[in-house]
Amino acid sequence: MTVVLWLLLLAVFGVLLAPRVLQVRSLRSRGENLEEELKKLRTQNQELENQLRLLREDPVYLEKVARGKFNKAKQGEIVYKVVRENQN
């Protein structure tokens, strides 16, 4: 009789705890994913801070970015735009 009571109590306890165990595992997994994302974002933030510092402090880098991204030219330079046929 005592064994049956213990097994019944253990079964009820297991049924009540199973969802909590799954929830803890899910939250732990989500926490690990968020930690990985945070690490990537910190690295990206550091890269952007370095780029911003270079833009502020390094005129050669600033010129390189301006020429590449914004098609800027130095004063007195002539810029030629190549247009290919059969393109809109």
N, CA, C and O atoms as CSV, one atom per row, in Angstrom:
chain,resi,resn,atom,element,x,y,z
A,1,MET,N,N,0.822,-1.193,0.000
A,1,MET,CA,C,0.000,0.000,0.000
A,1,MET,C,C,0.866,1.258,0.000
A,1,MET,O,O,0.562,2.212,-0.715
A,2,THR,N,N,1.924,1.274,0.778
A,2,THR,CA,C,2.805,2.418,0.869
A,2,THR,C,C,3.530,2.645,-0.449
A,2,THR,O,O,3.749,3.788,-0.852
A,3,VAL,N,N,3.898,1.572,-1.116
A,3,VAL,CA,C,4.594,1.677,-2.398
A,3,VAL,C,C,3.670,2.294,-3.439
A,3,VAL,O,O,4.105,3.137,-4.224
A,4,VAL,N,N,2.427,1.898,-3.458
A,4,VAL,CA,C,1.465,2.442,-4.412
A,4,VAL,C,C,1.253,3.928,-4.148
A,4,VAL,O,O,1.166,4.731,-5.078
A,5,LEU,N,N,1.171,4.280,-2.875
A,5,LEU,CA,C,0.990,5.683,-2.510
A,5,LEU,C,C,2.198,6.512,-2.960
A,5,LEU,O,O,2.039,7.611,-3.492
A,6,TRP,N,N,3.387,5.985,-2.747
A,6,TRP,CA,C,4.609,6.683,-3.176
A,6,TRP,C,C,4.667,6.812,-4.697
A,6,TRP,O,O,5.051,7.864,-5.208
A,7,LEU,N,N,4.299,5.782,-5.412
A,7,LEU,CA,C,4.298,5.830,-6.879
A,7,LEU,C,C,3.268,6.835,-7.386
A,7,LEU,O,O,3.531,7.572,-8.336
A,8,LEU,N,N,2.111,6.866,-6.761
A,8,LEU,CA,C,1.080,7.832,-7.128
A,8,LEU,C,C,1.549,9.257,-6.852
A,8,LEU,O,O,1.364,10.153,-7.676
A,9,LEU,N,N,2.150,9.452,-5.701
A,9,LEU,CA,C,2.684,10.774,-5.341
A,9,LEU,C,C,3.801,11.187,-6.296
A,9,LEU,O,O,3.886,12.348,-6.698
A,10,LEU,N,N,4.645,10.241,-6.651
A,10,LEU,CA,C,5.732,10.509,-7.596
A,10,LEU,C,C,5.181,10.844,-8.981
A,10,LEU,O,O,5.704,11.736,-9.649
A,11,ALA,N,N,4.147,10.150,-9.418
A,11,ALA,CA,C,3.533,10.419,-10.719
A,11,ALA,C,C,2.897,11.809,-10.752
A,11,ALA,O,O,3.051,12.536,-11.733
A,12,VAL,N,N,2.193,12.179,-9.699
A,12,VAL,CA,C,1.578,13.511,-9.623
A,12,VAL,C,C,2.668,14.576,-9.619
A,12,VAL,O,O,2.556,15.594,-10.302
A,13,PHE,N,N,3.705,14.339,-8.857
A,13,PHE,CA,C,4.813,15.283,-8.787
A,13,PHE,C,C,5.474,15.439,-10.159
A,13,PHE,O,O,5.825,16.547,-10.565
A,14,GLY,N,N,5.640,14.322,-10.866
A,14,GLY,CA,C,6.240,14.356,-12.204
A,14,GLY,C,C,5.378,15.110,-13.194
A,14,GLY,O,O,5.889,15.880,-14.008
A,15,VAL,N,N,4.085,14.897,-13.131
A,15,VAL,CA,C,3.169,15.587,-14.047
A,15,VAL,C,C,3.176,17.093,-13.787
A,15,VAL,O,O,3.088,17.891,-14.720
A,16,LEU,N,N,3.279,17.471,-12.527
A,16,LEU,CA,C,3.286,18.897,-12.194
A,16,LEU,C,C,4.619,19.565,-12.532
A,16,LEU,O,O,4.655,20.746,-12.876
A,17,LEU,N,N,5.705,18.813,-12.433
A,17,LEU,CA,C,7.027,19.399,-12.674
A,17,LEU,C,C,7.468,19.355,-14.135
A,17,LEU,O,O,8.310,20.159,-14.536
A,18,ALA,N,N,6.936,18.458,-14.929
A,18,ALA,CA,C,7.376,18.299,-16.323
A,18,ALA,C,C,7.266,19.595,-17.123
A,18,ALA,O,O,8.220,19.951,-17.814
A,19,PRO,N,N,6.139,20.320,-17.059
A,19,PRO,CA,C,6.078,21.577,-17.824
A,19,PRO,C,C,7.108,22.604,-17.363
A,19,PRO,O,O,7.656,23.349,-18.175
A,20,ARG,N,N,7.367,22.640,-16.071
A,20,ARG,CA,C,8.362,23.598,-15.544
A,20,ARG,C,C,9.765,23.248,-16.016
A,20,ARG,O,O,10.558,24.132,-16.337
A,21,VAL,N,N,10.062,21.974,-16.057
A,21,VAL,CA,C,11.380,21.535,-16.527
A,21,VAL,C,C,11.555,21.918,-17.992
A,21,VAL,O,O,12.616,22.402,-18.383
A,22,LEU,N,N,10.528,21.706,-18.797
A,22,LEU,CA,C,10.593,22.080,-20.216
A,22,LEU,C,C,10.722,23.595,-20.367
A,22,LEU,O,O,11.455,24.079,-21.230
A,23,GLN,N,N,10.011,24.332,-19.531
A,23,GLN,CA,C,10.093,25.788,-19.596
A,23,GLN,C,C,11.495,26.276,-19.224
A,23,GLN,O,O,12.020,27.191,-19.859
A,24,VAL,N,N,12.091,25.683,-18.219
A,24,VAL,CA,C,13.450,26.062,-17.816
A,24,VAL,C,C,14.441,25.764,-18.937
A,24,VAL,O,O,15.332,26.567,-19.213
A,25,ARG,N,N,14.284,24.616,-19.578
A,25,ARG,CA,C,15.175,24.274,-20.694
A,25,ARG,C,C,15.009,25.272,-21.841
A,25,ARG,O,O,15.990,25.709,-22.442
A,26,SER,N,N,13.769,25.621,-22.134
A,26,SER,CA,C,13.499,26.577,-23.206
A,26,SER,C,C,14.106,27.940,-22.883
A,26,SER,O,O,14.718,28.572,-23.744
A,27,LEU,N,N,13.935,28.385,-21.655
A,27,LEU,CA,C,14.484,29.685,-21.251
A,27,LEU,C,C,16.015,29.667,-21.253
A,27,LEU,O,O,16.653,30.657,-21.612
A,28,ARG,N,N,16.584,28.558,-20.857
A,28,ARG,CA,C,18.046,28.439,-20.858
A,28,ARG,C,C,18.575,28.521,-22.294
A,28,ARG,O,O,19.572,29.191,-22.562
A,29,SER,N,N,17.889,27.828,-23.215
A,29,SER,CA,C,18.281,27.859,-24.625
A,29,SER,C,C,18.133,29.270,-25.191
A,29,SER,O,O,19.007,29.753,-25.911
A,30,ARG,N,N,17.030,29.920,-24.863
A,30,ARG,CA,C,16.817,31.299,-25.338
A,30,ARG,C,C,17.882,32.232,-24.775
A,30,ARG,O,O,18.378,33.114,-25.476
A,31,GLY,N,N,18.228,32.034,-23.514
A,31,GLY,CA,C,19.273,32.848,-22.896
A,31,GLY,C,C,20.610,32.678,-23.597
A,31,GLY,O,O,21.337,33.650,-23.798
A,32,GLU,N,N,20.937,31.442,-23.970
A,32,GLU,CA,C,22.193,31.189,-24.684
A,32,GLU,C,C,22.182,31.865,-26.051
A,32,GLU,O,O,23.184,32.441,-26.475
A,33,ASN,N,N,21.035,31.792,-26.742
A,33,ASN,CA,C,20.926,32.455,-28.047
A,33,ASN,C,C,21.066,33.963,-27.916
A,33,ASN,O,O,21.715,34.606,-28.741
A,34,LEU,N,N,20.460,34.521,-26.884
A,34,LEU,CA,C,20.569,35.968,-26.667
A,34,LEU,C,C,21.997,36.370,-26.315
A,34,LEU,O,O,22.456,37.439,-26.718
A,35,GLU,N,N,22.699,35.529,-25.574
A,35,GLU,CA,C,24.103,35.803,-25.246
A,35,GLU,C,C,24.956,35.826,-26.515
A,35,GLU,O,O,25.824,36.685,-26.668
A,36,GLU,N,N,24.707,34.879,-27.426
A,36,GLU,CA,C,25.442,34.846,-28.690
A,36,GLU,C,C,25.149,36.096,-29.515
A,36,GLU,O,O,26.057,36.702,-30.084
A,37,GLU,N,N,23.876,36.474,-29.574
A,37,GLU,CA,C,23.500,37.674,-30.320
A,37,GLU,C,C,24.131,38.918,-29.706
A,37,GLU,O,O,24.585,39.807,-30.426
A,38,LEU,N,N,24.161,38.983,-28.379
A,38,LEU,CA,C,24.775,40.119,-27.691
A,38,LEU,C,C,26.263,40.197,-28.007
A,38,LEU,O,O,26.801,41.285,-28.210
A,39,LYS,N,N,26.922,39.052,-28.048
A,39,LYS,CA,C,28.352,39.019,-28.374
A,39,LYS,C,C,28.590,39.545,-29.787
A,39,LYS,O,O,29.513,40.327,-30.017
A,40,LYS,N,N,27.734,39.105,-30.753
A,40,LYS,CA,C,27.868,39.580,-32.126
A,40,LYS,C,C,27.613,41.079,-32.218
A,40,LYS,O,O,28.319,41.792,-32.931
A,41,LEU,N,N,26.605,41.553,-31.496
A,41,LEU,CA,C,26.284,42.981,-31.527
A,41,LEU,C,C,27.390,43.817,-30.891
A,41,LEU,O,O,27.668,44.926,-31.349
A,42,ARG,N,N,28.014,43.304,-29.858
A,42,ARG,CA,C,29.137,44.028,-29.238
A,42,ARG,C,C,30.314,44.126,-30.211
A,42,ARG,O,O,30.968,45.164,-30.310
A,43,THR,N,N,30.573,43.027,-30.925
A,43,THR,CA,C,31.651,43.042,-31.919
A,43,THR,C,C,31.329,44.034,-33.033
A,43,THR,O,O,32.192,44.808,-33.447
A,44,GLN,N,N,30.088,44.013,-33.516
A,44,GLN,CA,C,29.667,44.939,-34.566
A,44,GLN,C,C,29.747,46.379,-34.077
A,44,GLN,O,O,30.163,47.266,-34.822
A,45,ASN,N,N,29.353,46.614,-32.838
A,45,ASN,CA,C,29.424,47.953,-32.263
A,45,ASN,C,C,30.866,48.441,-32.188
A,45,ASN,O,O,31.152,49.602,-32.481
A,46,GLN,N,N,31.769,47.552,-31.795
A,46,GLN,CA,C,33.186,47.916,-31.717
A,46,GLN,C,C,33.729,48.266,-33.102
A,46,GLN,O,O,34.490,49.222,-33.248
A,47,GLU,N,N,33.339,47.491,-34.117
A,47,GLU,CA,C,33.778,47.782,-35.482
A,47,GLU,C,C,33.261,49.142,-35.952
A,47,GLU,O,O,33.989,49.907,-36.584
A,48,LEU,N,N,32.001,49.431,-35.636
A,48,LEU,CA,C,31.425,50.721,-36.023
A,48,LEU,C,C,32.085,51.875,-35.284
A,48,LEU,O,O,32.294,52.941,-35.862
A,49,GLU,N,N,32.416,51.672,-34.009
A,49,GLU,CA,C,33.126,52.710,-33.254
A,49,GLU,C,C,34.505,52.964,-33.847
A,49,GLU,O,O,34.949,54.109,-33.930
A,50,ASN,N,N,35.184,51.887,-34.262
A,50,ASN,CA,C,36.500,52.050,-34.892
A,50,ASN,C,C,36.369,52.805,-36.214
A,50,ASN,O,O,37.186,53.674,-36.518
A,51,GLN,N,N,35.343,52.474,-36.997
A,51,GLN,CA,C,35.127,53.162,-38.268
A,51,GLN,C,C,34.810,54.640,-38.025
A,51,GLN,O,O,35.307,55.503,-38.748
A,52,LEU,N,N,33.993,54.936,-37.023
A,52,LEU,CA,C,33.667,56.318,-36.696
A,52,LEU,C,C,34.907,57.086,-36.263
A,52,LEU,O,O,35.097,58.238,-36.652
A,53,ARG,N,N,35.747,56.450,-35.459
A,53,ARG,CA,C,36.991,57.093,-35.034
A,53,ARG,C,C,37.879,57.403,-36.230
A,53,ARG,O,O,38.465,58.483,-36.314
A,54,LEU,N,N,37.977,56.441,-37.164
A,54,LEU,CA,C,38.782,56.670,-38.362
A,54,LEU,C,C,38.204,57.805,-39.208
A,54,LEU,O,O,38.950,58.624,-39.744
A,55,LEU,N,N,36.884,57.853,-39.325
A,55,LEU,CA,C,36.252,58.928,-40.103
A,55,LEU,C,C,36.533,60.297,-39.478
A,55,LEU,O,O,36.693,61.287,-40.191
A,56,ARG,N,N,36.591,60.346,-38.164
A,56,ARG,CA,C,36.833,61.615,-37.473
A,56,ARG,C,C,38.309,62.019,-37.481
A,56,ARG,O,O,38.630,63.204,-37.565
A,57,GLU,N,N,39.208,61.027,-37.394
A,57,GLU,CA,C,40.615,61.328,-37.143
A,57,GLU,C,C,41.540,61.101,-38.336
A,57,GLU,O,O,42.637,61.659,-38.364
A,58,ASP,N,N,41.137,60.308,-39.311
A,58,ASP,CA,C,42.035,59.942,-40.408
A,58,ASP,C,C,41.502,60.501,-41.725
A,58,ASP,O,O,40.569,59.946,-42.305
A,59,PRO,N,N,42.096,61.604,-42.200
A,59,PRO,CA,C,41.600,62.204,-43.442
A,59,PRO,C,C,41.769,61.305,-44.662
A,59,PRO,O,O,40.970,61.388,-45.595
A,60,VAL,N,N,42.770,60.465,-44.678
A,60,VAL,CA,C,42.979,59.551,-45.805
A,60,VAL,C,C,41.834,58.537,-45.859
A,60,VAL,O,O,41.310,58.243,-46.933
A,61,TYR,N,N,41.452,58.007,-44.703
A,61,TYR,CA,C,40.342,57.063,-44.650
A,61,TYR,C,C,39.035,57.753,-45.034
A,61,TYR,O,O,38.219,57.188,-45.762
A,62,LEU,N,N,38.842,58.962,-44.546
A,62,LEU,CA,C,37.636,59.717,-44.875
A,62,LEU,C,C,37.537,59.945,-46.383
A,62,LEU,O,O,36.463,59.805,-46.969
A,63,GLU,N,N,38.658,60.296,-47.005
A,63,GLU,CA,C,38.668,60.506,-48.455
A,63,GLU,C,C,38.344,59.205,-49.193
A,63,GLU,O,O,37.598,59.209,-50.172
A,64,LYS,N,N,38.904,58.102,-48.721
A,64,LYS,CA,C,38.654,56.808,-49.353
A,64,LYS,C,C,37.163,56.453,-49.289
A,64,LYS,O,O,36.590,55.991,-50.275
A,65,VAL,N,N,36.548,56.669,-48.139
A,65,VAL,CA,C,35.120,56.362,-47.982
A,65,VAL,C,C,34.284,57.298,-48.846
A,65,VAL,O,O,33.337,56.860,-49.499
A,66,ALA,N,N,34.628,58.588,-48.853
A,66,ALA,CA,C,33.863,59.554,-49.647
A,66,ALA,C,C,33.955,59.233,-51.135
A,66,ALA,O,O,32.960,59.338,-51.852
A,67,ARG,N,N,35.119,58.850,-51.598
A,67,ARG,CA,C,35.280,58.510,-53.010
A,67,ARG,C,C,34.511,57.232,-53.346
A,67,ARG,O,O,33.865,57.152,-54.390
A,68,GLY,N,N,34.578,56.240,-52.470
A,68,GLY,CA,C,33.961,54.948,-52.753
A,68,GLY,C,C,32.446,54.954,-52.630
A,68,GLY,O,O,31.746,54.439,-53.502
A,69,LYS,N,N,31.942,55.530,-51.560
A,69,LYS,CA,C,30.502,55.457,-51.311
A,69,LYS,C,C,29.723,56.583,-51.953
A,69,LYS,O,O,28.579,56.391,-52.366
A,70,PHE,N,N,30.319,57.740,-52.041
A,70,PHE,CA,C,29.561,58.908,-52.479
A,70,PHE,C,C,30.040,59.476,-53.816
A,70,PHE,O,O,29.600,60.551,-54.224
A,71,ASN,N,N,30.944,58.758,-54.503
A,71,ASN,CA,C,31.455,59.173,-55.808
A,71,ASN,C,C,31.975,60.608,-55.800
A,71,ASN,O,O,31.707,61.385,-56.716
A,72,LYS,N,N,32.714,60.941,-54.765
A,72,LYS,CA,C,33.276,62.291,-54.657
A,72,LYS,C,C,34.625,62.345,-55.380
A,72,LYS,O,O,35.328,61.342,-55.501
A,73,ALA,N,N,34.955,63.527,-55.848
A,73,ALA,CA,C,36.231,63.739,-56.538
A,73,ALA,C,C,36.946,64.916,-55.888
A,73,ALA,O,O,36.325,65.778,-55.266
A,74,LYS,N,N,38.264,64.931,-56.047
A,74,LYS,CA,C,39.032,66.061,-55.548
A,74,LYS,C,C,38.777,67.266,-56.441
A,74,LYS,O,O,38.366,67.131,-57.593
A,75,GLN,N,N,39.029,68.435,-55.892
A,75,GLN,CA,C,38.845,69.655,-56.674
A,75,GLN,C,C,39.836,69.633,-57.844
A,75,GLN,O,O,41.032,69.406,-57.664
A,76,GLY,N,N,39.311,69.871,-59.025
A,76,GLY,CA,C,40.139,69.877,-60.224
A,76,GLY,C,C,40.158,68.543,-60.961
A,76,GLY,O,O,40.617,68.483,-62.102
A,77,GLU,N,N,39.678,67.491,-60.346
A,77,GLU,CA,C,39.632,66.192,-61.018
A,77,GLU,C,C,38.428,66.147,-61.956
A,77,GLU,O,O,37.410,66.804,-61.738
A,78,ILE,N,N,38.585,65.357,-62.994
A,78,ILE,CA,C,37.486,65.146,-63.929
A,78,ILE,C,C,36.999,63.722,-63.752
A,78,ILE,O,O,37.785,62.776,-63.797
A,79,VAL,N,N,35.704,63.574,-63.552
A,79,VAL,CA,C,35.119,62.256,-63.344
A,79,VAL,C,C,34.376,61.859,-64.609
A,79,VAL,O,O,33.549,62.607,-65.131
A,80,TYR,N,N,34.691,60.669,-65.086
A,80,TYR,CA,C,34.021,60.151,-66.268
A,80,TYR,C,C,33.053,59.054,-65.832
A,80,TYR,O,O,33.393,58.177,-65.038
A,81,LYS,N,N,31.859,59.127,-66.366
A,81,LYS,CA,C,30.868,58.100,-66.094
A,81,LYS,C,C,30.750,57.234,-67.333
A,81,LYS,O,O,30.476,57.730,-68.426
A,82,VAL,N,N,30.958,55.938,-67.156
A,82,VAL,CA,C,30.910,55.002,-68.269
A,82,VAL,C,C,29.477,54.465,-68.364
A,82,VAL,O,O,28.934,53.916,-67.405
A,83,VAL,N,N,28.888,54.638,-69.544
A,83,VAL,CA,C,27.535,54.147,-69.793
A,83,VAL,C,C,27.629,53.063,-70.837
A,83,VAL,O,O,28.132,53.296,-71.936
A,84,ARG,N,N,27.153,51.883,-70.508
A,84,ARG,CA,C,27.193,50.780,-71.448
A,84,ARG,C,C,25.910,50.750,-72.244
A,84,ARG,O,O,24.847,51.132,-71.755
A,85,GLU,N,N,26.020,50.295,-73.464
A,85,GLU,CA,C,24.831,50.171,-74.320
A,85,GLU,C,C,23.957,49.034,-73.803
A,85,GLU,O,O,24.434,48.137,-73.107
A,86,ASN,N,N,22.689,49.082,-74.146
A,86,ASN,CA,C,21.707,48.061,-73.790
A,86,ASN,C,C,21.444,47.997,-72.294
A,86,ASN,O,O,21.013,46.958,-71.793
A,87,GLN,N,N,21.691,49.071,-71.576
A,87,GLN,CA,C,21.349,49.148,-70.176
A,87,GLN,C,C,20.467,50.359,-69.954
A,87,GLN,O,O,20.686,51.416,-70.545
A,88,ASN,N,N,19.479,50.204,-69.108
A,88,ASN,CA,C,18.573,51.337,-68.844
A,88,ASN,C,C,19.181,52.285,-67.856
A,88,ASN,O,O,18.567,53.295,-67.512
